[in-house]
Amino acid sequence: MSAEGKEPIPADDLNVSGYDESGDESSPTGEPDNMPDEPPPSPPQGNIMGGLFEANKAEEENAPTVKVSDPMQHGEGRSLYTTYRVFLGTPPDITSNVRRRYSDFQWLYSRLQAERPGAIIPIIPHQMALQKKNRFSSELIKHRMINLNRFLTRVIVHPELKDAPCVNVFLKTADNLFEEQKKYAKVETQYPVSNPSKMDKIRHNLVRTAVSLTVAGGQGELEETEIDPVFVEIKEYLKKLEFDVKQLCVMSSKMMKGTKERGESLQNLSKTLNALDTATNTEPDEDDYEEEVSTNPVLQGLIKRLEPLATLSAEQSWYEHTTMVDRFKELERDVQAIKLALQRRRDHRISYTARVKEVKTKQKSVDKIAQSDAKPGKTDKLNSSQMELQTAKELSETARVNLDEVSKRIMREMDRFEEEMQDTVQLSIVNFAQVQVEYSNKSIGGWSDLINFRKETKELEESGGQAD
């Protein structure tokens, strides 16, 4: 049996996505160790940088194209919600064209946790609407659409996720059938013999809960496997990685904010100089006591040349956010996703430990009956207990196989993650550097124009001419 037929608590019973699933637009209940992302700077008009940036190899090679777009609101009042169009393929070869709600993306995330335990599943970033009136603001919907597009883009190229049944249901099911299909897309637990009775399932869940509480209280240990030491190393690696990635996020955000603040300061400088010029050169008219507005043409020329520099800084901060800040925050979320994957493995270890304990309990029962005095019905009771023991052993072996498959998936994922992390960090730095070069050249041109204008006007003033 595959790991997809899992025994731990189903993801449907756990809010593993970190969101409140009661409605599309409700505030998130919080991602693991991850605060809501701040909205990035406003994007510039058009693709100013052209095709300058390098792309990640994993997303570039033979990757299908997915696009989340065209947000549309439905209903009214408390029933108001937003849907997004999801395209898969490259026009005119569109293989999917459906509309999905935000909660549908949350459903996909939760189902991926259930169908592919141990995979590093991209976490959907979010911006929190602090006020109810902002829940449907165009800005929030736009950022949400960008985040959903990024999430889905990563899922369809992910080697462990792209062929998951829920992905096909999400992308290919007609809109009017999707809600019904979601009900049938749940992972069914498979057993090597016959499905246990409802009472057997209840007993197993009780044992599983007891094991979890005992281990958490330090009074017991989980069953060991040969590769447990590998996961101890992974946890130690994650501790250091989490700190390092957090520092990358802090430093890149500071650099981006510095650029953004420079643009805002230049904009404020222009406004202040303009106000100062107007106040200095405006005098009341003697006849009608109305003010006659007059400005200094040289100062106005300098102000005129400051404003494009402010715009350049705003554009630069947006590209810095896109090329480096966003990617490092995504890397930070991936670290949290690894921690969730490790938690899923722990769930399977708890389930395996519970199954082993059940085998031991059944074995004691068989031994007790076998050693008891001969009584009417002893043979039937012994046969029944032996059958229960055999079923428990098979279920225990199934749990061990599931744990082994989840463990192997995590190890594959860690190899992939480390390779892609190196690629992401390097590309982020290179693309950030390209932004610096491009906008440094533009800024130098703008500042040079301002300096040359002042020189030219100075020369005109000395020769008795008039500045433009």
N, C-alpha and C positions, 0 to 999 in steps of 0.2 A: 504493500500500500504506500502511496506517495505521501509527502508531507502536507499536500493540499488537503488530505482528509484528516485534519488535525483534531486533537482531543482537548486542548486547553480551551478556556472560555472563548467563544466566538467573538470576532471583532464587532459583530452586530450588538453584542451585549456590553461592549466597552466603547467609550467615546475616544478611540485611539487617534482620531484625526485632530483632536484638540478643539473641536468646535461644538457649539450648541446646535443640535440638529432639529430644533423645534421650528425653525423657519429660515428662509434664505438670508434675510438681512439682519438677523440677530447678531449681537456682539459676540465675538469668539469667547469661548471659555478659557482660552489661553493655550498656546503651544508649550511643549515641555521646555522649560528654561529659555523661552524665546519670546521677547516682547513684540508687539505689533510693529511692523516697519513704518518708518516715517515716509510720507509721500516724497518722491524725488523732486528736484527742481523741474519747472515747466520745460517741456521739450522745445527746441528751436523750430522755426518753420523750415520744412524741407530737410533732406539729408545732406547737411553741409559738408560732412566729412567724406561723402561718397562711399566708395568701397575700400576705404583705407584700413579697416580693422581686419585682423585675422580671426578665423573661426575655430572653435573647438573641434578636434578631429572626430570625436565620438558623435557629434551632431552633424558632421559635414559629409561623411562617407555613406553613400547609398541610403540617405535618410528620407523617409516620406515627409511631406509637408503638411502641417496642421496649422489651422488659423482659427482663433476665437475672436469674433467680431460682432458688429451689428447688435448692440444691446437694445432690448425692447422691453418696455414695462407693460404689465398685464394687471387687471383687476383694479381695485380702488380701496382706499382706507386701510384697514388692517389686513386686507387680502391682497394688497399690492405686492408684486414681486417682479424680478427682472430675469429675462432669459437672454442667452447669448447664442449666436449662430456658430456652429462648429463645422468647419470644412476639413476634409482630409483628402490629400492628393493635390496635383498641380493642374490648374485649368488648362485645357478643357477636360482633363481626365480626373474628374471629381469622384472619389469612391465613397464619400460620406458627406451628407449635408443635413444636419439635424440641429434642433434648438435644445439647449439644456439650461437648467437653473443652477444657481450657485450651490444649492444643496445637492444637486446631482454630482457635481465635482467632488463634494465631500463624501458622497456615497462611494464614488469610484476609489477615492483614497482609502476608505475603510475596507472596501472589498479587496483591494490589493494587499492590505495588511493580512486579511484572512486567507487569500488564495496563494500568496507568496510570502509566508512567514520567513523572516531572516533576510529579506531583500532590503536594500537601502532605498526606501521609497521617498521621493521628493516631497517635502512638506510645503503645503500651499501657504505662501506668505499672505499677510492681510494688513489692511489699514483699518483701525477701529473708528467707527463713527461715534464721537463723544456725545453728540446730541442727536435726539431722535429725528429732527428735521433734516439731518445730514445723511441719513441712511440711504437715500436715493439721489444724493447729489451727483452731478455729472462727473465731478473730479474723483469721487470715491469709486464710482462705477468704472471709470476709465482705468484707474490703477488696478482695480480688481480684475478687469478684463486682461490687462497686461500680465498679471500674475497667473491667471488661469491659463493663458496661452503658453507661458513659460513652463508651467507644471505639465501640461499635456504634451508639449514638445519633448520634454525630457522622458516622459513615460513611454512614448511610442518608439523611442530609440533605445530604451533600457533593455539590455539582454535578458533580464529576469522577469520583466513586466510586460513587454510588448505583446506576448502571446497569451496573457492571462485571459480567461473567459470573460471577466467583467469588462475588459477593455473593448472587446468585440461588441458586447451588449451596449456599452456606452456610445460607441461610435456608429454602430450599424442599425440599431433598433429605431423604427419609426417613432416619431414623437408621440403619437396617440397610443402606442403600445409599450412605451418605455416604463411607465410606472408599474405595469403588470409584470413586465419582464424582470424588473428589479426584485420582485418577490421570489422568483424562481431561480435567481442567480446565486443563491446562498450555497456555500460549500457544505456538502453533506458528509458526515463522518462515516467512513467505510470500516467494516469489521471483517476479519478473515473467516469467521464462522457465521453466526447469526447475530442480528442486532440485539443488544442487551435490552432487557425490559426497562420500563420507566423507573421501577424501583432500583434496578441495578445502576442506572445512570445517577439517580439521587445519591445512592451510597458512594459511588465514585466521586461525585462532586464534594460530598462531605469529607471523604478521605483526603481529597486534593486540598480542600480548604484547611484541614487540620495540618497537613504537611507544610503548607505555606506559612501558617501561623507559628508552627513549631520552629521552622528554620529562621523565620524573622525574629523570633524571641531568643535565638541562640541555643535552643534546646535540642536541635537535631540538624542533620546534614542531608543534602540531596545526594541521590545516587551519582557516583562518579563514572566518567567515561575516559577513554584513552586520550582524547583531545582536549580535555578540560584545561590543561596548562597553557594551551595556545590561547584560550579565551581570557586567561588571567593576564597574559601579555598584551592582548588587544585592549583590555580595560586600562592598563597602565599607559599604553600608547595614546589612548583617547584622552586621558587626563591632560597630558602635555599638549596634545594637538588642540584640544578645546581652548586652552589658554593662549596658544600661539595664534589661532585663527581669530580669537576675540581681539587680540592686539592688532591684527591686520585690519579688522573692521574699524577699530577706534582710530587708527592712524590714517586710513584712507578717508574716513568720514571727516576728520579734522582738515585734511588737505582740501577736500571738496568744499567744505564749509568756508574755508579761507578764501577760496576763489569766489564763491557765491557772495560772501560778505564784501569782498573788494568791489564786485559789480554793484551791490546795493549802496556802498559808500560813494562810488563814483556818481551814481544816479542822484543821491542826496546832495553831493557836492554841486552838481549841475543846478539843482533846484535852489540851493542856498545862494549860489553865486548870482543866479538870475533874480532872486528876491532882493539881494543886496544891491545889484545894479539898478533895479527898478526904484528902490527906495532912495538911492543916492542921487539919481538923475531926474526924479519926478518933482516938479514944482507947481504950486497952485497958479492958475491963470488970474490975473488981476481983475479982469472984467466980470467973469461969472463965477469966480471962486471954485471952479472945477479943476481937478488935477490934470496936468498935461503930461502924459507918459512919454519919457524919453530914455533911451538906453545907450550904453557905450558900445559901438560897433565892434571894437577890438575884443572886449570882454565877451560879447555875444558870439563872436567867432570862435573863441576858446571853448565856450559852453557847447556850441554846436559840435565841436570835435571831441568833447568829453562823452557825449551821449552814446556814440557808437562803441566807445571803449567799454562803457557799462554793459551794453548789449553783448559784446564779445565775452565778457566775464560770465554773464548769465548763461550763455551758450556753452562755454567751456565747463562750467560747473555741472551742467546736465550731462555732457559727455563723460566727465570724470565719474559721475555717479553711475552711468550706464556701463562703462568699461571696467571699473574697478570696484566701487562701493557695492553695487548690486551683486557682483560675482562673489565677493568676499562674504557678504551676508548670506548668499546662497550656500557657500561652503560651510558657514556656521550652522545653517539649518541642516545640512547634510550630516554634520557631526551629531546633531540631535537625532537624526534619522537612524544613524548607526546605533545609538543608545537604545532607541526603540526596537531595533532589530535584535539586539542583545537581550532585551527584555522578553521578546517573543521566544527566544531560545530558552530563557529561564522558565517561561511558562511551560514549555515542553519538558524541561527537566523535572519540574514539579509534577507534571502529569505522569511522566515515566516513573518517578519515585512513588507516586500514589499507586500505580499499577503493580509495582514490585511489592509494596506493602500488602496489597490485596492478595497477591500470589502467596505470600508468607502466611497470611491469615487463613486462606483456603487450605493451604498445606497442613496447618495445625489442626484444622477441622477434620480433614481426611484422616490424619494420624490418630486423632482422638477417637474417631468412630471405629477405625480399624483395630485399636487396642481395647475397645470396650467389650464387655461381656456379650455373648451371643443372645440376641433378643429377636422377637418377631419383627420383621421389617428392616433389620440391620443391613442386609445386603442391598435392598433398594436405596436406603439412605446413603450407604457408602458409594453406590454407583452414581447417585445424584451429585454427591459432593465431589467425586472424582471428575465428573463432567464439568462442574463449576470450576474446579481447579484447572482443567485443561483449557477452558475458555479464558480464564484469568491469565494463564501463561501466554496464550496467543495474543490477547490484548496487550499484555506487557511487552511482547516482542514487537507488536505494531507500534507501540509508543516509543520503543527504542529506535526502530527504523525511522520514524518521523523525526525524532530528535537528531539522529545522524544526518538526515537529509537537510534539516534546517541548519545544522552546524556547517555542513559542506557549502550550503548556499552563502552563509555569512563569510566563509573563508574566500569563496570566489569573489564575493562582493568587495571584500577588503582589498584584494589584489587589484580589482578594477578601480576602486576608489582612489587608491594611492597613485596609480598611473594617471588617472584623470585629474587628480588634485594638482599634481606637478604641472600638467598641461594648462590647467585653469590659472594657476598662480603666474606662470610664465607669460601666458597670453594677456592676462590682466595688466601686468607690468609693462609689457611691450605696447599694448594698445593705449595705456595711460601715457606712456612716453610719446606716442604719436600725436596724442591730443595736445601735449605740452608744446611740441615742436610746431604744430600747425597754428595754434593760437598765440604762441610766442611771436611767430613771424607776423601774424595779423596785428597783434598788439604793438609790435615795434613799428609797423607801418602807420598805425593810428597815432601813436605818440610822436613819431617823426613829423607827421603832418601837422600836429598841433605846434611843435617847436618851430617848424619852418614858417607856419602862418604868423607866429609872433615875430619872427625875424623880419619877414617881409613887411609886416605892418609897421615895425619900428623904423625900417629903412624909408618907408613911405612917409611916415610922420616927420622924419628928419629932412626929407626932401620937399615937404609941404604937400604931399599927396593925401589921398583918402583911402582908408581900409575898406575892403569889400565886406 
